């Protein structure tokens, strides 16, 4: 059933007619996110600019029992911001102000629609550093990053979004506004409700302000690329680097297919005569950087690498980093449908998991490019397929099941940074177990008894 004229009229009164989209041609861009092969038309799209507007929209939706799906830039890869049928898409991209940068307390207060890159640039302009750097950071919004607890290339050393959230303003499903956290480095008063909303994928409340922790900018960094004739060697090199008690800022990898696709796409000058490539970066005090870079090179050579290339300047370092950041875009040019996954395993199981994915590609006769955050065990098997080919899509689904089953068996998880959303909710019970699923359902019901926020996501 489509949204009633009464509800649409009230929404226009609350936010202004120009901030409510209802025409089919206007709704189409909001009917999908970055997840392949998923689409659903919403009832309308509402753009909010203040916390008060968000609260008013949620209060109305809760009273009328109309579903609300919160959306930023729509870059998610698990269907988390995919509309439910005839829902209200609550889009926060116009809430795009950085409200405060407090150098004395190393914090930044922002609205949710600010892009991750703008957050990083604002911190950098003040001589500070915001480390989380998801691959979509140029267009992903900080509100979406918090809702998904996004990771990034620097996650190995610096952690993920959760590690930098000190406070949140959250609007609950009934429109009540709640502030969680503060600028204090230490605070153990009561339950850590702030952490409940980080990674909740828009199922518990709508985030309207975020207080972020910043850190001092590293004084120096060095970027290196090592190539290997076998993926196993690259995985072994990663284990050797960590065993040597070196924690690089970045420790990423690309397989042969991804290397060739990236080079064809970006013309960066990547070596093409290898099976695997490691992108490594160390940062910190200049003396420590030099020592860690030498240690990483030693580990790679001991594991049989073909070559180690050191970026000669900042420009080359950025170019090499862009090779990894453009991996998804490069692979997406190869086939009509690109499905990017993120199974994660303990680092000690990396080589085994990579071999497993390679074997699956042969077993199911599929093209799979694999890249990811090798330093923290987060693999991105990327299926190059065509959603119009039903037989091939069935084989893709069967391969997915085996990948997630194997990740769980090896002590890993079904998602390291993309979230559960719609795409992975069928795998969550096996990973989480009965008790955890029960507690999550009870929490969700307690906060959203009418089930208006992002229904059908994470679990039914």
PEDA-V192872 format. One record per residue. SS is DSSP state (H for helix, E for strand, L for the rest). PHI is phi in whole degrees, 0 to 359 (NA if undefined). OMEGA is omega in degrees with one decimal (none if undefined). Layout:
ss:SS phi:PHI omega:OMEGA
ss:SS phi:PHI omega:OMEGA
//
This chain:
ss:L phi:NA omega:-179.1
ss:L phi:286 omega:-179.7
ss:L phi:295 omega:-177.5
ss:L phi:287 omega:178.0
ss:H phi:297 omega:179.8
ss:H phi:297 omega:179.7
ss:H phi:294 omega:-179.9
ss:H phi:296 omega:178.0
ss:H phi:297 omega:-179.9
ss:H phi:292 omega:177.3
ss:H phi:298 omega:178.8
ss:H phi:296 omega:178.3
ss:H phi:293 omega:-175.9
ss:H phi:286 omega:-173.5
ss:H phi:240 omega:-177.0
ss:L phi:100 omega:-176.7
ss:H phi:301 omega:-177.5
ss:H phi:291 omega:-177.8
ss:H phi:256 omega:177.3
ss:E phi:235 omega:178.0
ss:E phi:258 omega:179.4
ss:L phi:226 omega:-177.4
ss:L phi:287 omega:-177.2
ss:H phi:308 omega:-178.0
ss:H phi:293 omega:177.2
ss:H phi:279 omega:-177.3
ss:H phi:277 omega:-175.0
ss:H phi:306 omega:-179.9
ss:H phi:299 omega:-179.2
ss:H phi:258 omega:-178.6
ss:L phi:269 omega:179.4
ss:L phi:209 omega:171.9
ss:L phi:236 omega:-177.0
ss:L phi:283 omega:-179.1
ss:L phi:276 omega:-178.2
ss:L phi:289 omega:168.2
ss:L phi:67 omega:177.4
ss:L phi:232 omega:178.9
ss:L phi:204 omega:177.9
ss:L phi:202 omega:-177.6
ss:L phi:282 omega:174.4
ss:L phi:278 omega:174.9
ss:L phi:280 omega:176.4
ss:E phi:197 omega:173.1
ss:E phi:239 omega:-179.8
ss:E phi:241 omega:176.8
ss:E phi:261 omega:178.9
ss:L phi:253 omega:178.3
ss:L phi:235 omega:-179.8
ss:L phi:221 omega:174.3
ss:H phi:300 omega:-178.8
ss:H phi:298 omega:177.4
ss:H phi:294 omega:177.6
ss:H phi:301 omega:-179.0
ss:H phi:298 omega:-179.4
ss:H phi:294 omega:179.5
ss:H phi:295 omega:-179.3
ss:H phi:293 omega:178.5
ss:H phi:299 omega:177.8
ss:H phi:297 omega:-177.9
ss:H phi:298 omega:-180.0
ss:H phi:293 omega:178.1
ss:H phi:296 omega:-176.9
ss:H phi:269 omega:-178.5
ss:L phi:56 omega:177.1
ss:L phi:255 omega:-178.1
ss:L phi:292 omega:176.1
ss:E phi:234 omega:176.0
ss:E phi:243 omega:-179.7
ss:E phi:280 omega:-174.9
ss:E phi:217 omega:170.3
ss:L phi:257 omega:178.8
ss:L phi:272 omega:177.8
ss:L phi:74 omega:-178.8
ss:L phi:268 omega:-176.8
ss:L phi:300 omega:-173.8
ss:L phi:240 omega:177.1
ss:L phi:230 omega:-178.8
ss:L phi:75 omega:-176.5
ss:L phi:294 omega:179.3
ss:L phi:254 omega:175.7
ss:L phi:292 omega:-178.9
ss:L phi:296 omega:164.7
ss:L phi:271 omega:-171.9
ss:L phi:302 omega:176.0
ss:L phi:60 omega:178.8
ss:L phi:280 omega:167.7
ss:E phi:267 omega:170.4
ss:E phi:274 omega:179.8
ss:E phi:262 omega:-173.0
ss:E phi:260 omega:-173.8
ss:L phi:256 omega:-175.2
ss:L phi:294 omega:178.5
ss:L phi:275 omega:173.0
ss:L phi:268 omega:-163.3
ss:L phi:236 omega:179.9
ss:L phi:256 omega:164.9
ss:E phi:274 omega:-168.9
ss:E phi:272 omega:-177.9
ss:E phi:196 omega:168.3
ss:E phi:237 omega:-173.6
ss:E phi:256 omega:-177.6
ss:L phi:292 omega:-178.1
ss:L phi:295 omega:-178.9
ss:L phi:253 omega:179.6
ss:L phi:56 omega:178.9
ss:E phi:227 omega:176.5
ss:E phi:223 omega:178.3
ss:E phi:256 omega:-173.3
ss:E phi:218 omega:169.0
ss:E phi:278 omega:-170.8
ss:L phi:284 omega:-174.9
ss:L phi:273 omega:178.0
ss:L phi:288 omega:179.9
ss:E phi:289 omega:179.1
ss:H phi:300 omega:179.9
ss:H phi:297 omega:179.2
ss:H phi:294 omega:174.3
ss:H phi:299 omega:-179.2
ss:H phi:298 omega:-179.6
ss:H phi:293 omega:178.7
ss:H phi:297 omega:178.0
ss:H phi:296 omega:-178.3
ss:H phi:297 omega:179.3
ss:H phi:298 omega:178.5
ss:L phi:266 omega:-179.2
ss:L phi:77 omega:-178.1
ss:E phi:241 omega:-169.5
ss:E phi:218 omega:169.7
ss:L phi:249 omega:-169.2
ss:L phi:289 omega:-173.5
ss:L phi:304 omega:-173.5
ss:L phi:218 omega:177.3
ss:L phi:303 omega:-177.5
ss:L phi:302 omega:-179.0
ss:L phi:264 omega:-169.1
ss:L phi:300 omega:179.0
ss:L phi:292 omega:-177.2
ss:L phi:234 omega:179.1
ss:L phi:292 omega:-179.5
ss:E phi:262 omega:-177.8
ss:H phi:293 omega:176.2
ss:H phi:297 omega:176.4
ss:H phi:294 omega:177.6
ss:H phi:300 omega:-179.4
ss:H phi:290 omega:-179.0
ss:H phi:298 omega:-179.5
ss:H phi:259 omega:-173.6
ss:L phi:51 omega:-173.0
ss:L phi:296 omega:176.9
ss:L phi:257 omega:180.0
ss:L phi:158 omega:-175.6
ss:L phi:291 omega:-176.7
ss:L phi:265 omega:-174.7
ss:H phi:297 omega:-177.4
ss:H phi:303 omega:-177.3
ss:H phi:272 omega:-167.9
ss:H phi:254 omega:179.6
ss:L phi:87 omega:-174.4
ss:L phi:247 omega:-174.2
ss:H phi:306 omega:-178.8
ss:H phi:309 omega:-176.4
ss:H phi:290 omega:-176.4
ss:H phi:238 omega:178.0
ss:E phi:263 omega:179.3
ss:E phi:259 omega:-179.2
ss:E phi:201 omega:179.6
ss:E phi:218 omega:162.9
ss:E phi:258 omega:-175.4
ss:E phi:234 omega:172.7
ss:E phi:260 omega:-179.8
ss:E phi:283 omega:-175.1
ss:L phi:304 omega:-179.5
ss:L phi:269 omega:177.9
ss:L phi:96 omega:179.0
ss:L phi:288 omega:-178.6
ss:E phi:259 omega:-176.0
ss:E phi:227 omega:173.6
ss:E phi:255 omega:-177.7
ss:E phi:233 omega:176.9
ss:E phi:88 omega:-179.0
ss:L phi:190 omega:-178.4
ss:L phi:274 omega:-178.9
ss:L phi:288 omega:176.9
ss:L phi:292 omega:178.4
ss:L phi:240 omega:178.1
ss:L phi:200 omega:-178.9
ss:L phi:238 omega:-179.6
ss:L phi:278 omega:176.2
ss:L phi:78 omega:177.6
ss:L phi:294 omega:176.0
ss:L phi:276 omega:-177.4
ss:H phi:295 omega:176.9
ss:H phi:308 omega:-177.0
ss:H phi:289 omega:177.4
ss:H phi:293 omega:-176.8
ss:H phi:275 omega:176.6
ss:L phi:289 omega:-177.6
ss:L phi:83 omega:-178.4
ss:L phi:276 omega:171.4
ss:L phi:58 omega:176.3
ss:L phi:71 omega:-177.9
ss:L phi:263 omega:-174.8
ss:L phi:242 omega:-178.4
ss:E phi:183 omega:179.1
ss:E phi:248 omega:-178.2
ss:E phi:278 omega:-176.7
ss:E phi:242 omega:172.0
ss:E phi:214 omega:-177.6
ss:E phi:224 omega:174.4
ss:E phi:258 omega:-174.1
ss:E phi:254 omega:173.7
ss:E phi:272 omega:174.1
ss:L phi:249 omega:178.4
ss:E phi:227 omega:177.4
ss:E phi:298 omega:179.8
ss:L phi:288 omega:178.2
ss:L phi:300 omega:-176.2
ss:L phi:286 omega:-176.9
ss:E phi:209 omega:173.6
ss:E phi:206 omega:176.8
ss:E phi:220 omega:-178.0
ss:E phi:247 omega:-176.6
ss:E phi:222 omega:173.8
ss:E phi:232 omega:175.9
ss:E phi:241 omega:179.5
ss:E phi:246 omega:-174.8
ss:E phi:223 omega:178.8
ss:L phi:276 omega:177.4
ss:L phi:221 omega:178.3
ss:H phi:297 omega:178.0
ss:H phi:305 omega:-178.9
ss:H phi:296 omega:178.8
ss:H phi:297 omega:178.6
ss:H phi:297 omega:178.6
ss:H phi:295 omega:178.3
ss:H phi:296 omega:177.4
ss:H phi:299 omega:179.2
ss:H phi:299 omega:-179.4
ss:H phi:293 omega:179.3
ss:H phi:297 omega:179.9
ss:H phi:293 omega:179.1
ss:H phi:296 omega:177.4
ss:L phi:280 omega:178.2
ss:L phi:64 omega:171.8
ss:L phi:254 omega:176.9
ss:L phi:247 omega:-178.0
ss:L phi:293 omega:172.9
ss:L phi:295 omega:-179.1
ss:E phi:224 omega:176.6
ss:E phi:213 omega:-172.0
ss:E phi:248 omega:177.3
ss:E phi:219 omega:173.4
ss:E phi:228 omega:173.5
ss:E phi:271 omega:-173.7
ss:H phi:302 omega:-177.9
ss:H phi:300 omega:-178.5
ss:H phi:292 omega:177.9
ss:H phi:304 omega:-178.0
ss:H phi:294 omega:179.2
ss:H phi:294 omega:-180.0
ss:H phi:294 omega:-179.1
ss:H phi:294 omega:177.2
ss:H phi:296 omega:-176.8
ss:H phi:277 omega:-169.8
ss:H phi:252 omega:179.0
ss:L phi:51 omega:-175.8
ss:L phi:270 omega:-176.6
ss:L phi:95 omega:178.9
ss:L phi:289 omega:175.2
ss:L phi:292 omega:-175.9
ss:L phi:254 omega:-175.5
ss:L phi:261 omega:-178.9
ss:L phi:216 omega:178.2
ss:L phi:265 omega:-178.3
ss:E phi:208 omega:-180.0
ss:E phi:226 omega:174.1
ss:E phi:252 omega:172.1
ss:E phi:260 omega:-174.9
ss:E phi:235 omega:177.1
ss:E phi:218 omega:174.8
ss:E phi:242 omega:178.3
ss:E phi:218 omega:-179.4
ss:E phi:137 omega:177.3
ss:L phi:294 omega:-176.5
ss:H phi:309 omega:-178.9
ss:H phi:293 omega:178.2
ss:H phi:294 omega:179.1
ss:H phi:300 omega:-179.9
ss:H phi:297 omega:-179.7
ss:H phi:294 omega:-178.9
ss:H phi:292 omega:178.6
ss:H phi:298 omega:178.7
ss:H phi:295 omega:-180.0
ss:H phi:293 omega:178.9
ss:H phi:295 omega:177.8
ss:H phi:297 omega:178.7
ss:H phi:298 omega:179.8
ss:H phi:296 omega:-179.2
ss:H phi:295 omega:-179.6
ss:H phi:293 omega:178.3
ss:H phi:293 omega:179.0
ss:L phi:265 omega:171.9
ss:L phi:85 omega:179.9
ss:L phi:295 omega:179.5
ss:L phi:280 omega:-174.7
ss:E phi:199 omega:170.2
ss:E phi:238 omega:-178.5
ss:E phi:245 omega:-179.9
ss:E phi:255 omega:178.3
ss:L phi:298 omega:-174.5
ss:L phi:279 omega:179.8
ss:L phi:202 omega:-177.8
ss:H phi:299 omega:-178.5
ss:H phi:297 omega:179.9
ss:H phi:291 omega:177.8
ss:H phi:298 omega:178.5
ss:H phi:295 omega:179.2
ss:H phi:294 omega:179.0
ss:H phi:293 omega:177.8
ss:H phi:296 omega:179.7
ss:H phi:294 omega:176.8
ss:H phi:299 omega:178.7
ss:H phi:290 omega:-177.2
ss:H phi:294 omega:-177.9
ss:L phi:266 omega:-175.2
ss:H phi:302 omega:-178.1
ss:H phi:297 omega:179.8
ss:H phi:298 omega:-179.1
ss:H phi:293 omega:179.4
ss:H phi:293 omega:-177.4
ss:H phi:295 omega:179.8
ss:L phi:280 omega:-170.4
ss:L phi:278 omega:-175.0
ss:L phi:221 omega:-178.6
ss:L phi:301 omega:-177.4
ss:E phi:234 omega:178.9
ss:E phi:240 omega:-178.1
ss:E phi:246 omega:-176.1
ss:E phi:260 omega:-179.8
ss:L phi:245 omega:-177.7
ss:L phi:212 omega:173.1
ss:L phi:293 omega:-176.6
ss:E phi:231 omega:179.9
ss:L phi:228 omega:172.7
ss:L phi:304 omega:-176.1
ss:H phi:304 omega:-178.0
ss:H phi:294 omega:-177.9
ss:H phi:255 omega:-175.5
ss:H phi:302 omega:-176.4
ss:H phi:300 omega:179.7
ss:H phi:296 omega:-178.7
ss:H phi:292 omega:178.6
ss:H phi:296 omega:177.4
ss:H phi:298 omega:179.5
ss:H phi:297 omega:179.2
ss:H phi:295 omega:178.1
ss:H phi:299 omega:179.3
ss:H phi:293 omega:178.3
ss:H phi:296 omega:179.1
ss:H phi:302 omega:178.4
ss:H phi:287 omega:-177.7
ss:H phi:300 omega:-175.4
ss:L phi:259 omega:178.7
ss:L phi:53 omega:-178.3
ss:L phi:236 omega:172.9
ss:E phi:265 omega:-179.1
ss:E phi:230 omega:171.5
ss:E phi:262 omega:-176.9
ss:E phi:242 omega:174.1
ss:E phi:213 omega:176.4
ss:E phi:150 omega:-174.0
ss:E phi:265 omega:-173.3
ss:H phi:296 omega:-178.3
ss:H phi:295 omega:178.4
ss:H phi:245 omega:173.1
ss:L phi:76 omega:-175.6
ss:E phi:266 omega:-177.7
ss:E phi:264 omega:176.8
ss:E phi:241 omega:172.7
ss:E phi:294 omega:-173.9
ss:E phi:243 omega:-175.7
ss:E phi:272 omega:178.8
ss:E phi:258 omega:-168.9
ss:E phi:216 omega:179.5
ss:L phi:216 omega:-175.8
ss:L phi:297 omega:177.5
ss:L phi:282 omega:179.5
ss:L phi:267 omega:-173.2
ss:H phi:297 omega:180.0
ss:H phi:295 omega:179.7
ss:H phi:294 omega:179.1
ss:H phi:296 omega:175.7
ss:H phi:296 omega:178.5
ss:H phi:293 omega:176.4
ss:H phi:298 omega:-179.8
ss:H phi:298 omega:178.8
ss:H phi:295 omega:177.8
ss:H phi:295 omega:176.7
ss:H phi:304 omega:-178.6
ss:H phi:303 omega:-178.6
ss:H phi:292 omega:179.0
ss:H phi:297 omega:-178.0
ss:H phi:291 omega:176.9
ss:H phi:299 omega:-179.2
ss:H phi:292 omega:178.4
ss:H phi:300 omega:178.7
ss:H phi:296 omega:-179.1
ss:H phi:299 omega:-178.5
ss:L phi:274 omega:178.9
ss:L phi:87 omega:-178.4
ss:L phi:259 omega:-176.3
ss:E phi:223 omega:-176.9
ss:L phi:280 omega:176.4
ss:L phi:203 omega:178.5
ss:L phi:267 omega:-176.8
ss:L phi:203 omega:-176.3
ss:L phi:276 omega:-177.8
ss:L phi:92 omega:-177.9
ss:L phi:270 omega:177.1
ss:L phi:54 omega:177.2
ss:L phi:265 omega:-171.6
ss:L phi:292 omega:-172.3
ss:L phi:241 omega:-174.2
ss:H phi:294 omega:178.9
ss:H phi:289 omega:-179.6
ss:H phi:268 omega:-174.2
ss:H phi:297 omega:-178.1
ss:H phi:303 omega:-179.6
ss:H phi:294 omega:179.6
ss:H phi:287 omega:-171.2
ss:H phi:278 omega:-176.7
ss:L phi:87 omega:-172.6
ss:H phi:297 omega:-175.7
ss:H phi:296 omega:-179.6
ss:H phi:294 omega:177.6
ss:H phi:297 omega:179.7
ss:H phi:297 omega:-178.9
ss:H phi:296 omega:179.8
ss:H phi:296 omega:178.1
ss:H phi:296 omega:-179.1
ss:H phi:293 omega:176.6
ss:H phi:298 omega:-178.5
ss:H phi:295 omega:179.9
ss:H phi:293 omega:179.5
ss:H phi:295 omega:-177.9
ss:H phi:275 omega:-176.0
ss:L phi:225 omega:-173.5
ss:L phi:298 omega:-179.8
ss:L phi:269 omega:175.4
ss:L phi:62 omega:-176.6
ss:L phi:271 omega:-174.2
ss:E phi:270 omega:174.2
ss:L phi:47 omega:-178.1
ss:L phi:299 omega:177.3
ss:L phi:85 omega:-179.7
ss:L phi:264 omega:-176.8
ss:L phi:66 omega:174.6
ss:L phi:201 omega:-178.4
ss:L phi:281 omega:none
//
